[in-house]
Amino acid sequence: MKNASDARHRPAKYRARIYAVMAMFAFFFAAIGVRLVMFGNMDRPDRAYAAVPPSVARPDIVDRNNVILAMDTASFSVYAEPRRIIDVDEAAEGLMSVFPDLDMMDLHKRLGSDSGFTWIKRSVTLAEKDRLWGLGIPGVGVRDETRRLYPNGPAAAHVLGSVNIDNAGIAGIERWIDEQGLQDLRLAGLNFNRRDLEPVVLSLDLRVQYALSDELRKAVARFSAIAGAGLVLDVTNGEVIALVSLPDFDPNIPADALKPDRINRISVGTYEMGSTFKAMTTAMALDSGVFNIHSVLDASRPLRFGRFTINDYRGQGRPLTVPEAFIYSSNIAMARMAMGVGVENHKTFLKRLGQFDRLTTELPENAEPLIPPNWSELSTATIAFGHGMAVTPLQATMAVASLVNGGSLIRPTFIKGTPLESRILATDVVTSETGQALRFLMRLNAEVGSAKKADFPEYFIGGKTGTSNKVVNGRYSGDRVLTAFMGIVPADQPRYLFLTILDEPQALPETSGFKTSGWNAVPVTGDIMKRVLPLLPIAPYGERPTDPFPTMVRIAAWGSERFRPVLPVANQPTVEAVAAPVKP
């Protein structure tokens, strides 16, 4: 009976033990769960700290001659963990003694908060770090970081761009570098240093950059202009040798780049480029077959379109040949040429030259051209001389380069050695004869036209001026102009194109009261060329080219007599030889 009774009570006893064990495990798991929730909800210092993205290394940026333009340098950032601070007043006073520029009230508030992490100051110096460590403030730490340094200050600022406080690119080539994969490496948390990264070699030449900037600064000051810009472009491969936009900024102080007048006027600003567009109009007219170099355009009276009238700035009041129309910069003649080619053909030609589409380069900053929504015959007439359509100067430069380099429209690049084939947007944009004609006209303009003040004997240059009235409050201003000049060198076989722009230059006594391009942008470009050309791989001419424009001479274009080949003295007949009887 006893055994039977034990058998009856044993399951109840086991069940009680099982329930006790289950309750004990439930209690422990509940305790662990509560603790995990508590940890999960806590803003722990190490978690907050880990959430801050690392300030990773960046590759050096160098110019085409391997001169450093941007590099990383050691930096430090100070942080605090408010929960670990013992005495808020003492910590705040200590930090203020090292960083007196901090806001005491804000600092005290943050140090006294219940947060796990807060930045005190980013990018501090080694001396500041050492002073801070000497104070030994509990709950305050220093993190090793990298900081971007631009040793040449504002030189090439609009190309280089800038980085933010975490050393991530936010503009210019710096942003382009991140878009090439550096940002992905950063987000992946990979740890690398400056020596692990290949330098980025730009097409810029710092020497040329400095000379261009220096001459432009002097010009802006001399003519009291509100801004200036310049460009040197290798027309054979599209490499940008120098780019300046004034006012500029120091990329070591990236906040300055946000000022509204610090835009990159070469790739972001859109302007009516004035008479520089006449190079495109003339090339279009000659290439169309509707006109040739001997064609005559009636510029004896203004053109009228209803209430609109097209005049010449300093008209000749007579019919003009194509070369005369170019060197006298006749609006009337250019309008007649464009209308003769036709509205649709005009649009097609400009589109082929890349003037209708946003020009993209390595620089993220660019702008859409401003094209008339309803392109009429009047639009064609005015755009023929550079009014009524606004493009970026880099766009216009690319187009003119294609007209003189043999007909290849090349997307510009800021990276040295970028493959050319992938950047050729169009080929044979004009015939070789048209290209020679345009080079001839640009050289002729430097000898007898509006580009004379840029000419000097050591180099065979050519160019086209441009002056446009600015649009103010929807109307063309009568006294505010933008002047530009595009110069090529050497004119017979161009290698480089120089662009100079002055925004609202003022007339001076020595300019006879004029403020058009021939009186400011042209001589400034001449000064730039005199400084820059000796730095470039292009030798000065020992003598004037003997036969630079053979086709123009052969067909006796107006003005071509200036370029007839001169036989060497040894090959010229002597007086005796001329007078001697011919032997039978």
URLIN-V708911 format. One record per helix or strand of 3 or more residues. SS is the DSSP state (~ for helix, > for strand). FROM is the first residue (numbers start at 1). TO is the last residue. If there is no record, write none. Layout:
{{SS	FROM	TO} {SS	FROM	TO}}
This chain:
{{~	2	41} {~	45	51} {>	68	80} {~	82	84} {~	88	98} {~	104	111} {>	118	124} {~	126	135} {>	140	149} {~	157	160} {>	169	171} {~	172	187} {~	194	196} {>	200	202} {~	206	222} {>	227	234} {>	239	246} {~	251	258} {~	260	262} {~	274	288} {>	296	298} {>	303	305} {>	308	310} {>	319	321} {~	322	327} {~	331	341} {~	343	352} {~	377	383} {>	390	392} {~	393	404} {~	421	423} {>	424	426} {~	432	448} {~	452	454} {>	461	472} {>	475	489} {>	496	503} {~	509	511} {~	517	519} {~	521	535} {~	550	554} {~	560	563} {~	569	571} {~	575	579}}
